[in-house]
Amino acid sequence: MIYKFKSAVAGDVIMLGPTGDRVLGLIGKAVAPQGIIEPADMPAAIQALADAVAADEAARAAAGTDPDAPKPEAISLRQRTWPLTQMMRRAHDADEPIVWGI
């Protein structure tokens, strides 16, 4: 599945299925072909993504010092979530929802 997140105040954000599934799980949304992120939910979602990014970066740093650790993905969680985080900030400021699958 491909997720296309839309908002009236920002350009579309497109994510491939596995990344979109992971991001939705991180912000507490059900993995579904359609959905909405309400402006009131966006601060908590932004914080949840920031916390996940911090944990991912700590794991990457730890893996860098352990030669037996598996190599992390080439694209970090920060890079994958940045466009949606920016969209949520703009949408929250404008009191506009973000939708996908509609």
Contacts in CASP RR format, 6 or more apart in sequence:
PFRMAT RR
TARGET T0000
AUTHOR 0000-0000-0000
METHOD contacts of the structure
MODEL  1
MIYKFKSAVAGDVIMLGPTGDRVLGLIGKAVAPQGIIEPADMPAAIQALA
DAVAADEAARAAAGTDPDAPKPEAISLRQRTWPLTQMMRRAHDADEPIVW
GI
1 17 0 8 1.000
1 21 0 8 1.000
1 33 0 8 1.000
2 14 0 8 1.000
2 15 0 8 1.000
2 16 0 8 1.000
2 17 0 8 1.000
3 14 0 8 1.000
3 15 0 8 1.000
3 16 0 8 1.000
3 17 0 8 1.000
3 20 0 8 1.000
3 24 0 8 1.000
3 100 0 8 1.000
3 101 0 8 1.000
4 12 0 8 1.000
4 13 0 8 1.000
4 14 0 8 1.000
4 100 0 8 1.000
4 101 0 8 1.000
5 12 0 8 1.000
5 13 0 8 1.000
5 14 0 8 1.000
5 15 0 8 1.000
5 84 0 8 1.000
5 87 0 8 1.000
5 98 0 8 1.000
5 99 0 8 1.000
5 100 0 8 1.000
6 12 0 8 1.000
6 98 0 8 1.000
6 99 0 8 1.000
6 100 0 8 1.000
6 102 0 8 1.000
7 87 0 8 1.000
7 90 0 8 1.000
7 91 0 8 1.000
7 96 0 8 1.000
7 97 0 8 1.000
7 98 0 8 1.000
7 99 0 8 1.000
8 91 0 8 1.000
8 94 0 8 1.000
8 96 0 8 1.000
9 90 0 8 1.000
9 91 0 8 1.000
9 93 0 8 1.000
9 94 0 8 1.000
9 96 0 8 1.000
10 86 0 8 1.000
10 87 0 8 1.000
10 90 0 8 1.000
10 91 0 8 1.000
11 87 0 8 1.000
13 83 0 8 1.000
13 84 0 8 1.000
13 87 0 8 1.000
15 23 0 8 1.000
15 80 0 8 1.000
15 84 0 8 1.000
19 80 0 8 1.000
20 31 0 8 1.000
21 31 0 8 1.000
23 49 0 8 1.000
23 80 0 8 1.000
23 81 0 8 1.000
23 84 0 8 1.000
24 30 0 8 1.000
24 31 0 8 1.000
24 32 0 8 1.000
25 31 0 8 1.000
26 48 0 8 1.000
26 49 0 8 1.000
26 52 0 8 1.000
26 81 0 8 1.000
27 37 0 8 1.000
27 41 0 8 1.000
27 44 0 8 1.000
27 45 0 8 1.000
27 48 0 8 1.000
27 49 0 8 1.000
28 45 0 8 1.000
28 48 0 8 1.000
29 35 0 8 1.000
29 37 0 8 1.000
33 101 0 8 1.000
34 99 0 8 1.000
34 100 0 8 1.000
34 101 0 8 1.000
34 102 0 8 1.000
35 99 0 8 1.000
35 100 0 8 1.000
35 101 0 8 1.000
35 102 0 8 1.000
36 97 0 8 1.000
36 98 0 8 1.000
36 99 0 8 1.000
36 100 0 8 1.000
37 45 0 8 1.000
37 88 0 8 1.000
37 91 0 8 1.000
37 97 0 8 1.000
37 98 0 8 1.000
37 99 0 8 1.000
38 97 0 8 1.000
39 91 0 8 1.000
39 92 0 8 1.000
39 95 0 8 1.000
39 96 0 8 1.000
39 97 0 8 1.000
42 88 0 8 1.000
42 89 0 8 1.000
42 91 0 8 1.000
42 92 0 8 1.000
42 98 0 8 1.000
43 92 0 8 1.000
45 88 0 8 1.000
46 85 0 8 1.000
46 88 0 8 1.000
46 89 0 8 1.000
46 92 0 8 1.000
49 81 0 8 1.000
49 84 0 8 1.000
49 85 0 8 1.000
50 85 0 8 1.000
52 77 0 8 1.000
52 81 0 8 1.000
53 76 0 8 1.000
53 77 0 8 1.000
53 78 0 8 1.000
53 81 0 8 1.000
56 76 0 8 1.000
56 77 0 8 1.000
56 78 0 8 1.000
57 76 0 8 1.000
57 77 0 8 1.000
57 78 0 8 1.000
59 72 0 8 1.000
60 72 0 8 1.000
60 76 0 8 1.000
62 69 0 8 1.000
63 69 0 8 1.000
63 70 0 8 1.000
63 71 0 8 1.000
63 72 0 8 1.000
87 98 0 8 1.000
88 98 0 8 1.000
91 97 0 8 1.000
91 98 0 8 1.000
END
